[in-house]
Amino acid sequence: MSVDVVTFGCRLNAAESEVIRREAERAGLTDTVVVNTCAVTAEAVRQARQTIRALRRQRPQANIVVTGCAAQTEPQTFIAMTEADRVLGNSEKLSVAAWAQARDAFGLADAPKALINDIMAVRDTAAHLIEGFAGRARAFVQVQNGCDHRCTFCIIPYGRGNSRSVPMGAVVADVRRLVVNGYCEVVLTGVDITSYGADLPGALKLGMLVKQILKHVPELKRLRLSSIDSVEADRDLIDAFADDERLMPHLHLSLQSGDDLILKRMKRRHSRSDAIAFCAALRRLRPDMVFGADIIAGFPTETESMFEHSLALVDDCGLTHLHVFPFSARPGTPAARMPQLASAIVKERARRLRERGASALQRHLDAEVGATRRVLVESREQGRTEQFTPVKLALPAEPGTLVELRIAAHDGRQLLAA
């Protein structure tokens, strides 16, 4: 048995899990399970601990290695777990040398359990070229890592380090390699991808990277972006959406709140009006554009009227795919020291926000009935439209292929193809 990876969290983690599997196998590890953790909420960390305990019960003889953002930000949590054999930091998890060191340490009682260096000292991000993604119809390409911003609620910069970009030529080469290997859709990922290029010669931007990929990999059928910070979207990026239909009409926005005072207390760099104007401007250029967003419910000091601004933002921005996060205080962040709301209020506001998101999704699903969509098949009976809306296929199709389908109905959660 070789290396299995259990992935929590974002698309960047999903991309890095492929590198982890490859580098660990290159180092000669066998019968090993790697848990690639997420630190964005306390619940994410709890789920990782629960999974590690379950894995130990299921595979008592396997080597269990914990890595990822939670391992980086709170290593003692996992070092203390008897179920975990080794703990690797976020930089180390992508290094074949670190995996070789972990391999040699298995079974040695006096070997250090953790290998975690200072993530803030990492200055560049290598291009980890990936041949393919096991069990996935689309491929992910890391273009950037880390974050230079310090939002008051966010622990991620301390798990990922400062922002650093993959050189443009390496990204284009990676996309080309994946297309040659048969992938129809590629997703650009990172922690803060709209900060792409600031650390590279010439201070490049994400929009230029997108244009270069579309220009130099003409065989690429679909290019998609992961979560972006709308206030950092540059003119080239906006033009690319307007000019090339291969850039998918779906953006997931890091909005977090619809209230200006809460946005300031979060140390966000956009206002409510900025978010609304961005969505309206892109929709004018690309009428089929669909937006998702992250919104936090129950941020410290949030009043009912402030929360209602977030509720209204769903309609004011025309959001469709909502990710709702009940506020989770992360130790070491400024928001954890602010006056906290009662947990019952946080949960109730998260429920109301999810209900508003569900209503928005229903309107989108209703509007799609009768349309013809080009669907990327993810499994033999499931796919996603250009707008990332899930579709249940009427007839089985080959995963990884693009099929043109007419939408006949929906079941409240997904579209149903004719």
C-alpha positions in Angstrom: 0.0 0.0 0.0 1.4 3.4 -0.9 0.5 7.0 0.2 -3.1 8.2 0.8 -3.9 11.8 1.4 -6.9 13.2 3.2 -7.5 16.8 2.3 -9.3 19.5 4.2 -10.0 23.1 3.2 -9.3 25.1 0.1 -8.5 24.3 -3.6 -4.9 25.2 -2.9 -4.7 22.3 -0.4 -6.3 20.1 -3.0 -3.5 21.0 -5.5 -0.8 20.6 -2.8 -2.1 17.1 -1.8 -1.1 15.9 -5.3 2.4 17.2 -4.7 2.4 15.6 -1.2 1.4 12.2 -2.6 4.1 12.4 -5.3 6.9 13.6 -3.1 6.1 11.1 -0.3 6.1 8.2 -2.7 9.3 9.4 -4.3 10.8 9.3 -0.8 9.9 5.7 -0.5 7.0 5.9 2.0 4.5 3.1 2.0 1.4 2.3 4.0 1.1 6.0 5.0 -1.8 8.3 5.4 -1.2 12.1 5.2 -3.8 14.4 6.7 -3.5 17.8 5.0 -5.3 20.1 7.5 -7.1 23.5 7.3 -6.9 26.2 10.0 -9.5 28.6 8.8 -12.0 27.8 11.7 -11.9 25.9 15.0 -14.3 23.5 13.5 -11.9 22.6 10.7 -9.2 21.8 13.2 -11.7 19.7 15.3 -12.7 17.7 12.2 -9.0 17.1 11.4 -8.4 15.7 14.9 -11.5 13.5 14.6 -10.3 12.2 11.3 -6.9 11.3 12.6 -8.4 9.3 15.5 -10.7 7.5 13.1 -7.8 6.7 10.7 -5.8 5.2 13.6 -8.7 2.9 14.5 -9.2 1.9 10.8 -5.5 1.4 10.0 -3.6 0.6 13.2 -0.4 -0.3 11.4 -0.2 2.7 9.0 2.1 5.7 9.4 -0.1 8.8 10.0 1.5 12.2 9.1 -0.3 15.5 9.8 0.5 18.6 7.8 -1.2 21.7 6.4 -2.2 25.0 7.9 -3.4 23.7 11.3 -0.2 21.7 11.7 1.7 24.9 11.0 -0.3 27.3 13.2 -0.9 25.0 16.2 1.7 22.1 16.0 1.4 21.2 19.7 -2.2 20.2 19.1 -1.1 17.4 16.8 2.2 16.6 18.4 0.2 15.7 21.5 -2.0 13.3 19.6 -0.7 9.7 20.1 -2.5 8.7 16.9 -0.2 10.9 14.8 3.3 9.6 14.0 4.8 12.8 12.5 3.9 16.4 12.0 5.2 18.4 9.0 4.9 22.2 8.4 3.4 23.8 5.3 6.7 24.3 3.6 8.1 20.9 4.5 5.1 19.0 3.1 6.2 19.8 -0.5 9.8 18.7 0.0 11.0 15.2 -1.0 13.8 15.7 1.5 11.4 16.4 4.4 9.5 13.2 3.4 12.7 11.2 3.4 13.5 12.5 6.8 10.0 11.6 8.0 10.5 8.1 6.5 13.8 7.6 8.4 12.2 8.7 11.6 9.4 6.2 11.7 10.1 3.6 14.4 12.8 5.7 16.1 11.8 6.5 19.7 14.2 9.4 20.0 13.4 11.1 16.6 11.7 14.5 16.8 8.0 14.1 16.1 7.7 17.5 14.3 9.5 19.1 11.4 8.2 22.7 11.2 10.2 25.7 10.2 9.4 29.5 10.3 6.9 29.9 7.5 7.5 33.7 7.5 11.1 33.0 6.4 10.0 31.4 3.1 10.6 33.8 0.3 9.6 32.0 -2.9 7.1 29.4 -4.2 8.4 26.7 -6.5 6.4 25.6 -9.5 5.3 22.1 -8.5 4.5 20.6 -11.9 1.8 18.0 -11.6 1.1 15.5 -14.3 -2.5 14.8 -13.2 -4.9 14.7 -10.4 -6.2 11.4 -9.1 -9.9 11.1 -9.3 -10.5 14.7 -10.5 -12.0 15.9 -13.8 -10.4 19.4 -13.5 -6.8 20.3 -12.6 -5.5 22.9 -10.2 -2.4 25.0 -10.7 -0.9 26.9 -7.8 0.2 30.4 -8.9 0.7 32.0 -5.6 1.0 31.2 -1.9 0.8 33.2 1.3 -0.7 36.6 2.1 0.6 40.0 3.0 -2.7 41.3 4.4 -3.6 40.9 8.1 -7.4 40.7 8.3 -8.2 40.7 12.0 -10.1 37.4 11.9 -7.7 35.4 9.8 -5.0 32.9 11.0 -4.0 31.9 7.4 -1.0 34.2 6.9 0.6 32.5 9.9 0.1 29.2 8.3 1.1 30.2 4.8 3.6 33.0 5.3 3.9 36.1 3.2 2.7 36.4 -0.4 5.0 34.9 -3.1 4.3 34.1 -6.7 5.2 31.3 -9.1 7.0 32.8 -12.2 4.6 33.3 -15.2 6.5 31.0 -17.5 6.4 28.1 -15.1 2.6 28.6 -14.7 2.1 28.6 -18.4 4.2 25.4 -18.8 2.2 23.7 -16.0 -1.1 24.5 -17.7 0.2 23.3 -21.1 1.4 20.0 -19.5 -2.0 19.4 -18.0 -3.8 20.1 -21.3 -1.5 17.7 -23.1 -2.5 15.2 -20.4 -6.1 15.6 -21.3 -7.6 18.1 -18.9 -10.3 20.4 -20.3 -10.4 22.7 -17.4 -7.7 24.2 -15.2 -8.2 26.2 -12.0 -5.7 28.8 -10.9 -5.3 28.6 -7.1 -3.5 30.4 -4.3 -4.1 32.0 -0.9 -4.5 35.5 -2.4 -4.3 35.1 -6.1 -5.2 38.7 -6.9 -1.9 39.7 -5.3 -0.1 37.6 -7.9 3.1 39.1 -9.4 3.8 41.9 -6.9 7.0 40.1 -5.8 8.2 39.2 -9.4 10.3 41.4 -11.7 8.1 43.9 -13.5 5.4 43.7 -10.8 3.1 41.6 -13.0 -0.6 41.1 -12.1 -3.1 38.3 -12.3 -4.8 39.7 -15.4 -1.6 39.5 -17.4 -1.0 35.9 -16.2 -4.6 35.0 -17.3 -4.1 36.6 -20.7 -0.7 34.8 -21.2 -2.2 31.4 -20.4 -5.1 32.0 -22.8 -2.8 33.2 -25.5 0.0 30.6 -25.2 -2.2 27.6 -24.5 -4.9 27.9 -27.2 -5.9 24.2 -26.7 -7.1 25.0 -23.2 -10.9 24.8 -23.3 -11.7 26.2 -19.8 -9.8 28.4 -17.4 -11.3 29.1 -13.9 -10.2 31.2 -11.0 -10.5 30.2 -7.4 -11.4 32.8 -4.7 -10.3 36.4 -5.4 -10.3 39.7 -3.6 -12.4 42.0 -5.9 -10.7 45.2 -4.8 -7.4 43.9 -6.3 -8.8 42.8 -9.6 -6.8 44.6 -12.3 -8.0 46.0 -15.7 -6.4 43.1 -17.7 -8.3 40.6 -15.6 -11.6 42.4 -16.2 -10.9 42.7 -19.9 -10.1 38.9 -20.1 -13.5 38.1 -18.8 -15.1 40.3 -21.4 -12.9 39.1 -24.3 -12.4 35.3 -23.9 -15.2 32.9 -23.2 -12.7 30.3 -22.2 -12.4 32.2 -18.9 -15.3 30.8 -17.0 -18.1 33.2 -15.9 -17.9 32.4 -12.3 -16.0 34.2 -9.5 -15.9 33.4 -5.8 -15.4 36.7 -3.9 -13.8 37.2 -0.5 -16.5 39.7 0.8 -16.8 38.6 4.5 -19.4 41.3 5.4 -21.8 43.8 3.9 -21.4 46.4 6.6 -18.7 49.2 6.2 -17.9 49.5 9.9 -17.5 45.7 10.3 -15.3 45.7 7.2 -13.1 48.3 8.8 -12.9 46.2 12.0 -12.0 43.2 9.9 -9.3 45.3 8.3 -10.7 44.6 4.8 -9.7 46.9 2.0 -13.0 47.3 0.2 -16.3 48.9 1.1 -19.9 47.7 0.6 -20.3 49.9 -2.4 -17.0 48.6 -3.9 -18.3 45.1 -3.9 -21.7 46.0 -5.4 -20.0 48.1 -8.1 -17.5 45.3 -9.0 -20.3 42.8 -9.5 -22.4 45.2 -11.5 -19.4 46.2 -13.8 -18.4 42.6 -14.5 -22.0 41.5 -15.1 -22.4 44.3 -17.7 -19.3 43.0 -19.6 -20.2 39.3 -19.1 -24.0 38.9 -18.6 -23.7 35.2 -17.9 -21.4 35.9 -14.9 -22.3 34.2 -11.6 -20.8 35.2 -8.2 -20.2 33.2 -5.1 -18.9 34.7 -1.8 -17.5 34.0 1.6 -19.5 35.9 4.3 -18.9 35.7 8.1 -21.9 35.8 10.4 -21.6 37.1 13.9 -18.3 39.0 13.8 -17.4 40.6 17.1 -19.4 43.9 17.7 -21.8 43.1 14.8 -25.2 44.5 15.6 -28.5 43.3 14.1 -28.6 46.3 11.7 -25.0 45.6 10.7 -25.9 41.9 10.0 -28.9 43.0 7.9 -26.4 44.8 5.6 -24.8 41.4 5.0 -28.1 39.8 4.4 -29.0 42.5 1.8 -25.6 42.2 0.1 -26.7 38.8 -1.2 -29.3 40.5 -3.3 -27.4 43.7 -3.9 -24.4 41.9 -5.4 -26.6 39.2 -7.0 -24.7 36.4 -5.3 -25.5 32.7 -6.1 -23.1 30.3 -4.4 -22.7 31.4 -0.7 -20.2 30.1 1.8 -21.4 31.1 5.2 -18.9 31.0 8.1 -20.2 31.4 11.7 -17.5 33.6 13.3 -14.8 31.4 14.8 -12.3 33.2 17.1 -8.8 32.0 16.2 -6.2 32.4 19.0 -3.5 35.0 18.1 -5.8 37.1 15.9 -7.0 40.6 16.9 -10.7 39.6 16.4 -10.3 37.0 19.1 -9.6 39.9 21.6 -12.7 41.9 20.5 -16.0 41.7 22.4 -17.6 38.4 21.3 -21.2 37.8 20.5 -23.2 35.0 22.2 -22.8 31.7 20.3 -26.6 31.4 19.9 -26.7 34.8 18.1 -23.8 33.7 15.8 -25.5 30.4 14.9 -28.9 32.1 14.4 -27.4 34.7 12.0 -25.5 32.0 10.1 -28.8 30.2 9.7 -30.5 33.3 8.3 -27.6 34.0 6.0 -27.7 30.4 4.7 -31.5 30.7 4.1 -30.9 33.9 2.1 -28.2 32.1 0.1 -30.6 29.2 -0.5 -33.2 31.5 -1.9 -30.6 33.1 -4.2 -29.6 29.7 -5.5 -33.2 28.8 -6.1 -33.6 31.9 -8.3 -30.5 30.9 -10.3 -31.7 27.3 -10.7 -35.1 28.5 -11.9 -33.4 30.8 -14.5 -31.3 28.0 -15.9 -34.2 25.7 -16.8 -34.5 25.6 -20.6 -30.9 26.8 -21.2 -28.3 24.8 -23.0 -25.0 24.5 -21.1 -21.6 23.0 -21.8 -21.0 20.8 -18.8 -17.7 19.4 -17.5 -18.4 15.8 -16.4 -17.0 15.2 -12.9 -18.3 11.7 -12.5 -20.4 9.5 -14.8 -23.6 11.0 -13.7 -22.6 14.5 -12.4 -21.0 17.6 -13.8 -20.8 21.4 -13.6 -21.8 24.2 -15.9 -19.6 27.1 -16.9 -21.1 29.0 -13.9 -20.0 26.1 -11.6 -23.6 25.0 -11.0 -23.9 21.2 -10.4 -25.8 19.2 -13.0 -27.2 15.7 -12.7 -26.8 14.0 -16.1 -29.6 12.0 -17.7 -27.2 9.6 -19.3 -23.8 8.5 -18.1 -20.8 10.2 -19.6 -17.0 9.9 -19.4 -15.5 12.0 -16.5 -13.3 14.8 -17.7 -15.2 15.4 -21.0 -17.3 18.4 -22.0 -20.9 17.7 -23.1 -23.5 20.1 -24.3 -26.8 19.6 -22.4 -30.2 21.2 -22.2 -31.4 21.9 -18.7 -34.8 20.4 -18.1 -35.5 21.1 -14.4 -33.8 21.2 -11.0 -34.4 19.6 -7.7 -33.6 22.6 -5.5 -30.0 21.7 -5.1 -28.8 21.0 -8.7 -29.8 21.2 -12.3 -31.3 18.2 -14.1 -30.2 17.6 -17.7 -32.8 16.5 -20.3 
